[in-house]
């Protein structure tokens, strides 16, 4: 399993749609954002969070963690290779939830309950991925893309918030300074996607080539390791 990570507005969904079209053998699993962004429960949890984060952070992050963990477990049991997932339990925790903790959005009791749930999921249910694919994008570019796509509720997202989430992604995937030991060995492919790639075949072709090479190198390394232990 490989996971595509990146800030809000980085272009993850677009990248995965194009990757799926270019590589039909890849099993692409997109982020179940509709679970918390739609009004299927009478209200959009994501929009409510943007309006009043201290009230909704615990509800949103717990529900998002549940949704992502279900997809993660399904992916690791599918037997299909490779599975490419959009976002993960890891960015949900290290980037969004921990940012909320730093900003004071959780009470002590809420964080204790959330942390117990995360510990169970990460250490007993979900296996570490084979690799991360990080769509590295400046907060300013993300903000411009969000304004352009004009999704309902995202007008409430500030540039300052995107900068905080960007910093978290850098600590998560570049310096790996906030990770558990079990994740520090997972390889990371960094793709700079500040330049638009949706309508530029040459730019996307370059990203695609890097992605395919990365996935194949990780798969070969894992195969070599298995053969060496026999």
Secondary structure by P-SEA (a helix, b strand, c coil): cbbbbbccccaaaaaaaaaaaaccccccccccccccccccccccaaaaaaacccccaaaaaaaaaaaaaaaaaaaaacccccbbbcccccccccccaaaaaaaccccaaaaaaaaaaaaaaaccccccccbbbbbcccaaaaaaaaaaacccccccccaaaaaaaaaaaaaacccccccccccccbbbbbbbccccccccaaaaaaaaaaaaaaaaaaaaaaaaaaaaac
